[in-house]
């Protein structure tokens, strides 16, 4: 599994443990509509790289 924030290469965490009012935990807005996330080349490249690694690791 890959968090969508990682697929989009976002640097801010969606949740920062130990914070209540100083960080908008679990209320982050994505820079794209959910349906458009998989349409970006960057995200597709990251997912393809993960698939290649999983396939290669499975062959060992």
Secondary structure, DSSP 4 states (H G I P E B T S, - for coil): ---HHHHTT--S-S--TT-SSSS-TT-PPPSS-GGGGGGSHHHHHHHHHHHHHHHHHHT-
